[in-house]
Amino acid sequence: MAQPGDVITNPASGETLHFIDTAATTGGELLRWEHTLRPGARVPSDHIHPVQEERFEVLSGRVSVRVGRERRELTTGQSIILPPGTTHGLRNIGDDEARVLVDVRPALRMEELFERVCALAQVGRVNRRGNPRALPAALIADSCRDVAYLPGVPVALQKGGISALAVLARLLRVDA
């Protein structure tokens, strides 16, 4: 479980997360971290948080935030709040590293999702964008339900597919 001060990286996606407040230190109300993206880096997938609000505040650099079908450019000092159910993504569009303060409310098990994905990335078990392969991803998603889903596919269908793939992964003793 992440603690304030812990730092994790996904070398494939070019992201570093420095935890400031965690679920354990906020009673589950908030997860806050500084998200650093190298030039050209982006979060591995656009996604939706069905029950969480997410806030980005650019500490330095220039980023593009996908919000639904739109893209918004934010620079140092600017922020945006993404309500639950909003498709979004984050990309560094500057020539320098971008630093973004991120708040997610409630925390749920998001830090666990990050820790597990970054651990797989550290040992090369992710694709070039930083996403785990299907069976490990299903195990992570199954244990971190309602944290994030992919846009464009009904959540009910994703939940069913995640459950089925997680069963298969457990039968095959896939490690995630």
DODREN-589241 format. One line per field, with one value per residue: chain; x, y, z of N, C-alpha, C, O in turn. Coordinates in Angstrom, 2 decimals. Example, Ala and Ser with C-alpha at 12.3 -4.5 7.8 and 13.67 -1.06 7.14 Angstrom:
REM DODREN-589241
unit = c(A;A)
n_c1 = c(13.19;12.85)
n_c2 = c(-5.69;-2.25)
n_c3 = c(7.80;7.08)
ca_c1 = c(12.30;13.67)
ca_c2 = c(-4.50;-1.06)
ca_c3 = c(7.80;7.14)
c_c1 = c(13.20;12.90)
c_c2 = c(-3.30;0.03)
c_c3 = c(7.80;7.87)
o_c1 = c(14.24;13.41)
o_c2 = c(-3.32;1.14)
o_c3 = c(8.46;8.04)
//
This chain:
REM DODREN-589241
unit = c(A;A;A;A;A;A;A;A;A;A;A;A;A;A;A;A;A;A;A;A;A;A;A;A;A;A;A;A;A;A;A;A;A;A;A;A;A;A;A;A;A;A;A;A;A;A;A;A;A;A;A;A;A;A;A;A;A;A;A;A;A;A;A;A;A;A;A;A;A;A;A;A;A;A;A;A;A;A;A;A;A;A;A;A;A;A;A;A;A;A;A;A;A;A;A;A;A;A;A;A;A;A;A;A;A;A;A;A;A;A;A;A;A;A;A;A;A;A;A;A;A;A;A;A;A;A;A;A;A;A;A;A;A;A;A;A;A;A;A;A;A;A;A;A;A;A;A;A;A;A;A;A;A;A;A;A;A;A;A;A;A;A;A;A;A;A;A;A;A;A;A;A;A;A;A;A)
n_c1 = c(0.83;0.59;2.40;2.55;5.07;6.14;7.40;6.65;7.20;6.43;8.17;7.66;5.50;6.44;5.90;5.94;4.95;4.45;3.47;1.42;-0.83;-2.64;-5.08;-5.08;-4.15;-6.10;-8.50;-9.73;-10.91;-9.45;-7.01;-3.90;-1.38;1.79;2.17;4.41;5.40;7.42;8.69;6.38;5.15;2.31;-0.67;-1.33;-3.85;-6.84;-9.59;-12.34;-13.64;-16.04;-17.19;-15.56;-14.23;-11.85;-9.07;-6.85;-3.96;-1.70;1.60;4.04;5.08;3.44;0.38;-1.94;-5.28;-7.61;-11.03;-13.89;-14.87;-13.29;-10.17;-8.12;-5.77;-3.49;-1.49;1.24;-0.02;-2.70;-5.85;-8.13;-11.27;-12.59;-15.59;-17.19;-17.59;-16.62;-14.94;-11.48;-8.03;-4.46;-1.69;1.71;2.56;4.61;8.07;9.58;9.77;6.60;4.76;2.14;-0.30;-2.43;-5.66;-7.86;-11.12;-13.57;-10.76;-10.78;-9.47;-7.37;-4.61;-3.54;-4.02;-2.28;0.21;0.43;0.34;2.62;4.58;4.48;5.35;7.96;9.24;9.00;6.53;4.45;2.75;3.99;2.83;2.50;0.53;-0.68;-0.70;-3.55;-4.52;-3.11;-3.99;-6.74;-6.85;-5.93;-7.86;-10.12;-9.69;-9.66;-12.15;-14.51;-12.76;-11.63;-12.61;-12.67;-13.39;-16.21;-17.03;-19.65;-19.92;-21.02;-20.61;-17.81;-17.28;-18.24;-16.53;-14.05;-14.34;-14.57;-12.09;-10.40;-10.97;-10.00;-7.29;-6.57;-6.94;-4.91;-2.81;-1.67;0.49;0.01)
n_c2 = c(-1.18;2.16;4.91;8.29;10.10;7.94;6.86;5.92;4.44;4.26;3.12;2.58;4.20;6.67;7.96;9.27;8.87;10.57;10.05;11.98;12.33;9.58;6.90;5.67;7.70;9.61;8.61;7.36;9.32;10.89;10.74;11.93;13.00;13.87;14.03;13.26;13.74;12.78;14.60;14.31;12.12;10.23;9.35;5.85;5.04;6.57;7.08;6.39;7.40;6.03;6.81;8.66;11.94;13.89;16.02;18.11;20.02;22.06;22.15;22.66;23.09;22.01;20.66;18.47;17.88;15.46;15.78;14.29;14.53;16.62;18.49;20.06;22.54;23.01;25.09;26.00;26.67;26.50;24.75;21.93;20.40;17.19;15.69;12.70;9.97;11.15;10.91;10.89;11.91;12.38;14.21;15.10;17.87;19.54;20.66;20.13;18.35;17.69;18.62;17.66;18.23;15.97;15.24;12.85;11.96;9.90;8.05;5.27;2.25;3.17;3.80;1.28;0.13;1.73;1.05;-1.69;-1.76;-0.22;-1.83;-4.07;-2.80;-2.20;-4.63;-5.14;-6.11;-4.89;-3.18;-1.06;1.40;1.31;-0.18;-3.08;-6.50;-8.43;-10.55;-10.11;-7.44;-7.82;-9.14;-7.09;-5.07;-6.44;-6.61;-3.97;-2.75;-0.44;1.70;2.54;2.58;1.75;4.08;4.05;1.40;-0.35;-0.21;-2.36;-4.51;-4.47;-5.10;-7.75;-9.00;-8.52;-9.99;-12.62;-12.92;-12.61;-14.89;-16.84;-16.05;-16.60;-19.37;-20.08;-19.32;-16.74;-14.09;-11.02)
n_c3 = c(0.00;-0.89;0.52;1.77;0.11;-1.24;-4.41;-7.67;-10.90;-14.40;-16.78;-19.47;-20.28;-19.57;-17.19;-13.83;-10.52;-7.55;-4.46;-2.36;-0.60;0.62;0.36;2.86;4.57;4.41;5.15;3.04;1.55;-0.28;-2.86;-3.56;-5.74;-7.24;-10.58;-12.95;-16.25;-18.91;-21.81;-24.44;-23.29;-22.09;-20.22;-20.03;-21.21;-22.44;-20.27;-17.98;-14.88;-13.01;-10.54;-9.34;-8.83;-10.57;-10.38;-12.10;-11.73;-13.22;-12.46;-13.63;-17.01;-20.07;-20.93;-22.59;-22.15;-22.59;-22.74;-22.79;-26.08;-26.68;-26.68;-24.34;-23.72;-21.13;-19.06;-16.85;-13.67;-14.35;-14.03;-13.99;-13.44;-13.46;-13.67;-12.26;-14.55;-16.85;-19.87;-20.21;-20.69;-20.41;-21.54;-22.11;-23.85;-24.17;-24.50;-22.33;-19.18;-17.69;-14.84;-12.83;-10.42;-8.98;-7.87;-6.62;-5.82;-4.39;-2.99;-3.44;-4.75;-6.23;-5.95;-5.56;-8.06;-9.64;-8.46;-9.05;-11.87;-12.46;-11.27;-12.96;-15.28;-14.61;-14.87;-17.51;-18.45;-19.89;-22.59;-25.29;-24.71;-22.02;-20.83;-19.11;-20.31;-21.50;-19.64;-17.08;-16.78;-16.49;-14.02;-12.32;-12.80;-11.92;-9.18;-8.50;-8.82;-10.24;-10.35;-12.83;-16.27;-19.77;-22.40;-24.68;-24.65;-23.20;-19.65;-18.19;-19.94;-20.02;-17.33;-17.19;-19.05;-17.83;-15.46;-16.50;-17.84;-15.65;-14.15;-15.92;-15.93;-13.28;-13.25;-15.00;-13.53;-13.72;-12.98;-11.48)
ca_c1 = c(0.00;1.39;2.48;3.05;6.51;6.48;7.50;6.61;7.36;6.09;9.15;7.11;4.65;7.14;5.24;6.39;3.94;4.98;2.28;1.39;-1.86;-3.14;-6.35;-4.86;-3.95;-7.26;-9.72;-10.34;-11.55;-8.63;-5.69;-3.22;-0.01;2.39;2.31;5.42;5.43;8.52;8.17;5.70;4.51;0.87;-1.17;-1.42;-5.13;-7.96;-10.40;-13.48;-13.84;-17.49;-17.66;-14.53;-13.91;-10.41;-8.64;-5.48;-3.40;-0.38;2.64;5.01;4.97;2.26;-0.28;-3.22;-6.23;-8.80;-12.24;-14.89;-14.35;-12.47;-8.83;-7.86;-4.37;-3.28;-0.10;1.55;-0.99;-4.08;-6.39;-9.41;-11.95;-13.30;-16.60;-17.33;-18.21;-16.03;-13.81;-10.36;-6.66;-3.49;-0.47;2.66;2.75;5.72;9.43;10.17;8.96;5.41;4.40;0.72;-0.84;-3.68;-6.50;-8.97;-12.04;-12.83;-9.54;-11.03;-8.23;-6.60;-3.16;-3.19;-3.97;-1.03;1.35;0.51;0.71;4.03;5.42;4.58;6.17;9.36;9.80;8.76;5.31;3.44;2.98;4.80;2.14;2.52;-0.62;-0.44;-1.37;-4.96;-4.81;-2.75;-4.87;-8.03;-6.68;-5.85;-9.18;-11.07;-9.48;-9.80;-13.42;-15.07;-11.75;-11.54;-13.05;-12.34;-14.52;-16.69;-17.55;-20.50;-19.27;-21.53;-19.90;-16.43;-17.25;-18.38;-15.29;-12.99;-14.56;-14.26;-10.65;-9.75;-11.10;-9.04;-5.94;-6.35;-6.77;-3.59;-1.84;-1.01;0.91;-0.18)
ca_c2 = c(0.00;3.38;5.84;9.59;10.10;6.86;7.24;4.78;4.86;3.39;3.53;2.45;5.35;7.91;8.60;9.07;9.30;10.82;10.12;13.03;11.85;8.28;6.46;5.38;8.93;10.51;7.86;6.97;10.47;11.56;10.29;13.07;12.71;14.68;13.20;13.81;13.11;13.25;15.17;13.36;11.03;10.33;8.23;4.76;4.94;7.40;6.26;6.99;7.02;6.12;7.42;9.55;13.23;14.04;17.40;18.30;21.37;22.03;22.80;23.15;22.47;22.20;19.38;18.39;17.04;15.08;15.85;13.85;14.57;17.83;18.55;21.36;22.74;23.68;25.43;26.23;27.43;26.23;23.49;21.48;19.37;16.23;14.99;11.26;9.61;11.92;10.33;11.83;11.45;13.43;14.07;16.20;18.37;20.48;20.17;19.82;17.53;18.33;18.18;17.92;17.79;15.27;14.85;11.97;11.79;9.26;7.37;3.88;1.45;3.68;3.69;-0.13;-0.04;2.33;0.27;-2.97;-1.50;0.22;-3.00;-4.84;-2.03;-2.30;-5.91;-5.27;-6.86;-3.97;-2.85;0.15;2.55;1.18;-0.98;-4.52;-7.38;-8.68;-11.33;-9.35;-6.27;-8.28;-9.38;-5.79;-4.42;-7.19;-6.29;-2.52;-2.43;0.90;2.76;3.08;1.77;2.32;4.71;3.43;0.05;-0.27;-0.66;-3.69;-5.45;-4.53;-5.84;-9.17;-9.45;-8.50;-11.14;-13.86;-12.99;-12.79;-16.32;-17.53;-15.72;-17.35;-20.78;-20.20;-18.83;-15.54;-13.22;-9.59)
ca_c3 = c(0.00;-1.02;1.64;1.33;-0.16;-2.16;-5.82;-8.58;-12.29;-15.52;-17.80;-20.83;-20.58;-19.26;-16.04;-12.45;-9.55;-6.22;-3.62;-1.34;0.33;0.16;0.94;4.28;5.36;4.29;5.42;1.77;0.90;-1.28;-3.29;-4.19;-6.14;-8.29;-11.77;-13.84;-17.57;-19.74;-23.05;-25.32;-22.54;-21.80;-19.44;-21.01;-21.93;-22.04;-19.37;-17.27;-13.48;-12.87;-9.28;-8.80;-9.43;-10.71;-10.61;-12.54;-11.63;-13.84;-11.65;-14.61;-18.31;-20.93;-21.14;-23.27;-21.42;-23.35;-21.95;-23.75;-27.45;-26.83;-26.08;-23.74;-23.37;-19.86;-18.76;-15.45;-12.89;-14.76;-13.51;-14.53;-12.64;-14.30;-12.86;-12.52;-15.82;-17.95;-20.58;-20.18;-20.80;-20.12;-22.36;-22.08;-25.21;-24.14;-24.75;-21.04;-18.29;-17.15;-13.48;-12.61;-9.15;-9.27;-6.74;-6.97;-4.70;-3.30;-3.42;-3.79;-4.77;-7.36;-5.74;-5.79;-9.52;-10.11;-7.97;-9.75;-13.27;-12.49;-10.97;-14.21;-16.22;-14.18;-15.34;-18.95;-18.75;-20.41;-24.00;-25.48;-24.10;-20.57;-20.36;-18.96;-21.26;-21.17;-18.43;-15.88;-16.68;-15.97;-12.58;-11.66;-12.90;-11.09;-7.76;-8.34;-9.49;-10.22;-10.40;-14.19;-17.40;-21.08;-23.07;-25.91;-24.42;-22.01;-18.42;-17.85;-20.81;-19.54;-16.05;-17.51;-19.69;-16.82;-14.57;-17.21;-18.05;-14.35;-13.82;-16.77;-15.45;-12.04;-13.63;-15.64;-12.53;-14.20;-11.89;-11.76)
c_c1 = c(0.88;1.29;2.91;4.57;6.95;6.47;7.51;6.70;6.85;7.04;8.61;6.29;5.32;6.56;5.96;5.31;4.59;3.76;2.44;0.41;-2.42;-4.47;-6.20;-4.75;-5.14;-8.57;-10.46;-10.96;-10.79;-7.38;-5.08;-1.79;0.46;2.71;3.29;5.42;6.60;7.92;7.58;4.97;3.03;0.49;-1.47;-2.71;-6.07;-8.90;-11.51;-13.44;-15.33;-17.96;-16.67;-14.45;-12.38;-10.10;-7.18;-5.11;-1.97;0.59;3.74;4.80;3.67;1.66;-1.55;-4.08;-7.39;-9.96;-13.39;-14.28;-13.43;-11.08;-8.65;-6.38;-4.30;-1.80;0.02;0.52;-2.44;-4.53;-7.71;-9.96;-12.77;-14.30;-16.62;-18.02;-17.65;-14.87;-12.68;-9.02;-5.75;-2.21;0.40;2.91;3.88;7.05;10.16;9.25;7.75;5.13;2.97;0.33;-2.21;-4.36;-7.62;-9.80;-13.22;-11.64;-9.81;-9.70;-7.31;-5.09;-2.70;-3.09;-2.66;0.18;1.52;0.91;2.18;4.98;5.57;5.46;7.65;10.03;9.45;7.52;4.14;3.73;3.74;4.16;2.08;1.36;-0.22;-1.17;-2.72;-5.19;-4.34;-3.64;-6.23;-7.95;-6.65;-7.21;-10.21;-10.92;-9.65;-11.07;-13.87;-14.04;-11.73;-12.01;-12.66;-13.57;-14.96;-17.23;-18.41;-19.82;-19.73;-20.83;-18.44;-16.33;-17.35;-17.11;-14.13;-13.12;-14.16;-12.75;-9.89;-9.84;-10.08;-7.61;-5.61;-6.14;-5.39;-2.45;-1.00;-0.70;0.71;0.12)
c_c2 = c(1.25;4.23;7.20;9.56;8.99;7.38;5.96;5.29;3.80;3.81;3.44;3.67;6.69;8.68;8.29;9.63;9.39;11.04;11.17;12.65;10.56;7.97;6.25;6.65;9.87;9.80;7.48;8.12;11.01;10.75;11.47;12.65;13.76;13.73;13.89;13.02;13.67;13.83;14.07;12.25;11.31;9.20;7.11;4.69;6.05;6.51;7.09;6.49;7.14;6.84;8.42;10.86;13.34;15.49;17.40;19.77;21.31;22.83;23.36;22.40;22.79;20.84;19.56;17.43;16.74;15.09;15.51;13.82;15.77;17.64;19.97;21.44;23.51;23.94;25.73;27.14;27.17;24.88;23.18;20.41;18.50;15.48;13.49;11.03;10.33;11.16;11.35;11.12;12.64;13.16;15.31;16.63;19.40;19.82;19.78;18.89;18.34;17.74;18.62;17.38;17.20;14.90;13.96;11.75;10.94;8.47;5.99;3.11;1.89;3.54;2.25;-0.41;0.52;1.49;-1.01;-2.78;-1.09;-0.94;-3.88;-4.12;-2.14;-3.58;-6.18;-6.04;-5.96;-3.73;-1.52;1.41;2.46;0.42;-2.44;-5.30;-7.81;-9.42;-10.64;-8.11;-6.66;-8.55;-8.07;-5.12;-5.12;-6.84;-4.79;-2.03;-0.99;2.02;3.37;2.06;2.48;2.99;3.90;2.03;0.11;-0.90;-2.06;-4.77;-5.59;-5.34;-7.35;-9.74;-9.51;-9.72;-12.45;-14.00;-13.19;-14.24;-17.12;-17.28;-16.48;-18.83;-21.03;-19.74;-17.68;-14.66;-11.77;-8.80)
c_c3 = c(0.00;0.25;1.09;1.21;-1.09;-3.60;-6.65;-10.01;-13.24;-16.65;-19.22;-21.22;-20.31;-18.09;-14.74;-11.55;-8.18;-5.31;-2.52;-0.23;-0.23;0.82;2.45;5.12;5.30;4.58;4.15;1.00;-0.29;-1.59;-4.02;-4.51;-7.13;-9.44;-12.70;-15.14;-18.36;-21.04;-23.95;-24.60;-22.32;-20.87;-20.44;-21.81;-21.49;-21.25;-18.74;-15.83;-13.21;-11.61;-8.69;-9.58;-9.48;-11.04;-11.00;-12.33;-12.17;-12.99;-12.53;-15.92;-19.03;-21.22;-21.97;-22.46;-22.35;-22.37;-22.89;-25.13;-27.69;-26.24;-25.56;-23.37;-22.06;-19.67;-17.28;-14.79;-13.25;-14.21;-14.18;-13.59;-13.59;-13.43;-13.16;-13.87;-17.03;-18.58;-20.58;-20.34;-20.60;-20.90;-22.18;-23.53;-25.28;-24.44;-23.47;-20.26;-17.82;-15.77;-13.22;-11.24;-9.43;-7.96;-7.28;-5.71;-5.11;-3.87;-4.01;-3.76;-5.91;-7.14;-5.93;-7.29;-10.06;-9.71;-8.77;-11.21;-13.36;-12.17;-12.22;-15.23;-15.88;-14.69;-16.81;-19.34;-19.13;-21.88;-24.09;-24.90;-22.58;-19.98;-20.19;-20.05;-20.69;-19.85;-17.15;-15.69;-16.09;-14.47;-11.79;-11.65;-12.02;-9.62;-7.48;-9.03;-9.25;-10.12;-11.80;-15.21;-18.68;-21.68;-24.28;-25.79;-23.16;-20.79;-18.04;-18.67;-20.36;-18.24;-16.29;-18.12;-18.71;-15.91;-15.24;-17.43;-16.74;-13.90;-14.63;-16.28;-14.17;-12.32;-14.22;-14.72;-13.04;-13.00;-12.30;-10.52)
o_c1 = c(1.80;0.27;3.57;5.27;8.03;5.65;8.27;6.33;6.83;6.74;9.08;6.36;4.85;6.70;6.51;4.81;5.19;3.11;3.47;0.77;-2.66;-4.93;-7.10;-5.20;-5.19;-9.65;-11.68;-11.49;-11.39;-6.78;-5.66;-1.10;-0.33;3.45;3.03;5.44;6.76;6.76;8.21;4.23;2.57;1.21;-1.83;-2.68;-6.10;-9.00;-11.61;-13.23;-15.85;-19.05;-16.94;-14.59;-11.70;-10.77;-6.35;-5.87;-1.13;0.43;4.31;4.40;2.93;2.36;-2.14;-3.66;-8.06;-9.88;-13.80;-13.26;-12.87;-10.85;-8.97;-5.82;-4.97;-0.96;-0.96;0.22;-3.34;-3.71;-8.33;-9.21;-13.54;-13.91;-16.13;-18.89;-18.16;-13.92;-12.89;-8.91;-6.20;-1.72;-0.10;3.40;4.09;7.14;11.23;8.09;7.87;5.26;2.62;0.60;-3.06;-3.75;-8.25;-9.26;-13.83;-11.55;-9.16;-8.90;-6.56;-4.37;-1.59;-2.17;-1.98;1.07;2.64;1.72;2.91;6.06;6.66;6.22;8.49;11.24;9.58;7.46;3.00;4.83;4.08;4.85;1.67;1.21;0.49;-2.14;-3.00;-5.97;-5.10;-4.00;-6.80;-8.88;-7.27;-7.67;-11.07;-11.91;-9.78;-11.06;-13.63;-14.40;-11.81;-11.83;-12.36;-14.69;-14.16;-17.83;-17.94;-19.23;-18.92;-20.50;-17.90;-15.42;-16.63;-16.67;-13.33;-12.14;-13.50;-12.20;-8.86;-8.88;-9.39;-6.80;-4.49;-5.28;-4.78;-1.28;0.22;-1.53;1.19;0.03)
o_c2 = c(1.36;4.26;7.26;9.05;9.08;8.22;5.04;6.43;2.60;4.74;4.17;4.13;7.72;9.90;7.20;10.73;8.43;12.08;11.23;12.65;10.46;8.69;6.60;6.67;10.83;10.33;7.31;7.92;11.55;10.15;11.97;12.05;14.44;12.76;14.99;11.79;14.88;13.57;13.04;11.50;12.45;8.21;7.40;4.31;6.43;5.31;8.30;5.30;8.25;7.43;8.98;10.89;12.93;16.12;16.78;20.66;20.59;24.04;24.41;21.24;23.69;19.94;20.64;16.32;17.64;14.50;16.35;13.17;15.92;16.75;20.95;20.51;24.53;23.13;25.71;28.23;27.58;23.99;24.02;19.61;19.00;14.72;13.06;11.79;10.14;10.79;12.52;9.90;13.78;12.03;16.44;15.84;20.04;18.61;19.17;18.68;19.54;16.53;19.79;16.22;17.84;14.33;14.30;11.40;11.24;8.26;5.58;3.30;1.08;3.20;2.01;-1.11;-0.15;1.24;-1.38;-3.54;-1.56;-1.02;-4.37;-4.76;-2.17;-3.60;-7.31;-6.57;-6.21;-4.03;-0.93;2.38;3.41;0.37;-2.99;-4.82;-7.57;-8.96;-10.59;-7.78;-5.92;-8.23;-7.95;-4.65;-4.46;-6.79;-4.39;-1.02;-0.42;3.16;4.59;0.85;3.67;2.51;3.15;1.52;0.59;-1.98;-2.88;-5.84;-6.69;-6.14;-8.12;-10.83;-10.44;-10.39;-13.29;-15.08;-13.86;-14.78;-17.98;-18.21;-16.95;-19.48;-22.08;-19.76;-17.64;-14.51;-11.35;-7.57)
o_c3 = c(0.80;0.94;0.05;2.09;-1.68;-3.96;-6.37;-10.30;-12.94;-17.39;-20.10;-22.36;-20.77;-18.01;-14.55;-11.77;-7.69;-5.38;-1.85;0.94;-1.44;1.71;3.22;6.26;6.07;4.30;4.17;-0.10;-1.22;-0.70;-4.99;-3.70;-7.78;-9.27;-13.18;-15.13;-18.47;-21.34;-24.19;-25.24;-22.36;-20.75;-21.58;-22.98;-20.32;-21.52;-18.93;-15.58;-13.17;-11.62;-7.62;-10.80;-8.55;-11.86;-10.33;-12.72;-11.63;-12.81;-12.23;-15.93;-18.65;-21.70;-22.03;-22.14;-22.84;-21.29;-23.69;-25.34;-28.78;-25.42;-26.23;-22.79;-21.89;-20.06;-16.54;-15.27;-12.51;-13.96;-14.84;-13.03;-14.40;-12.55;-14.20;-14.28;-18.14;-17.88;-20.90;-20.17;-20.61;-20.93;-22.11;-24.33;-26.31;-24.60;-23.52;-20.64;-17.57;-15.56;-13.38;-10.92;-10.04;-7.06;-8.28;-4.66;-6.13;-5.07;-4.97;-2.85;-6.47;-8.08;-6.41;-7.73;-10.84;-10.52;-9.13;-11.74;-14.23;-12.74;-12.50;-15.95;-16.78;-14.92;-17.29;-20.45;-18.76;-22.36;-23.07;-24.62;-21.92;-18.76;-21.03;-20.62;-19.52;-19.03;-16.19;-14.56;-15.29;-13.73;-10.74;-10.61;-11.44;-8.89;-6.32;-9.74;-8.19;-9.83;-11.94;-15.05;-18.67;-21.48;-24.84;-26.73;-22.13;-20.87;-17.60;-18.15;-20.33;-18.07;-15.67;-17.76;-18.76;-15.61;-14.64;-17.23;-16.72;-13.34;-14.08;-16.21;-14.01;-11.72;-13.98;-15.10;-12.85;-12.10;-13.35;-10.53)
//
